[in-house]
Amino acid sequence: MTFASYEEFWPYYVAQHSRAATRWIHLTGTLTGLALTAYGLARGRKRFLPALPLIGDGTAWPAHFLVEGNNPATFGHPAWSLRGDAEMIRMMLTGRDAELGAIAQKWLAENPCQDARPVTDF
């Protein structure tokens, strides 16, 4: 899909994370990778520096294939996906996960896809 702006991309990005399990796997992987990268920076241990992309993406991407049944938005929109990850995680950490579910549900209702799995866990 093509988008003219990040604001147009954002609801699509959230819809690609329509299941709460996918969002929580993203959150867990990203925060774990971030913590290990920060540890590496603080301790001067360079081998920990790639932890964020390896652990973050290494946990998030399988969730797309196994939980969502879709491809990560990163494949087509890497910069906007990184921004979307940060925004999604910020919303989750501030207790707004249900709002993300509603955004996903609205986008999916407005953009039906024949091969999408039905979402039941908002």
ZISULSUL-V706207 format. One record per backbone hydrogen bond with DSSP energy under -0.5 kcal/mol. NH is the residue of the N-H (numbers start at 1). CO is the residue of the C=O. Records with the same first field share a line. If there is no record, write none. Layout:
# ZISULSUL-V706207
NH = CO, CO
This chain:
# ZISULSUL-V706207
9 = 5
10 = 6
11 = 7
12 = 8
13 = 9
14 = 10
15 = 11
16 = 12
17 = 14
18 = 15
20 = 121
22 = 19
23 = 19
24 = 20
25 = 21
26 = 22
27 = 23
28 = 24
29 = 25
30 = 26
31 = 27
32 = 28
33 = 29
34 = 30
35 = 31
36 = 32
37 = 33
38 = 34
39 = 35
40 = 36
41 = 37
42 = 38
43 = 39
44 = 40
45 = 40
46 = 44
48 = 45
49 = 46
51 = 48
52 = 49
54 = 50
55 = 51
56 = 51, 52
57 = 53
58 = 53, 54
59 = 55
60 = 56
61 = 57
63 = 59
64 = 60, 61
65 = 61
66 = 62
67 = 63
68 = 63
69 = 64
70 = 64
75 = 72
76 = 73
77 = 73
81 = 77
82 = 78
83 = 79
84 = 80
85 = 81
86 = 82
87 = 83
88 = 84
89 = 85
90 = 86
91 = 87
92 = 88
93 = 89
94 = 90
95 = 92
96 = 91
100 = 96
101 = 97
102 = 98
103 = 99
104 = 100
105 = 101
106 = 102
107 = 103
108 = 104
109 = 105
110 = 106
111 = 107
116 = 113
117 = 68
120 = 118
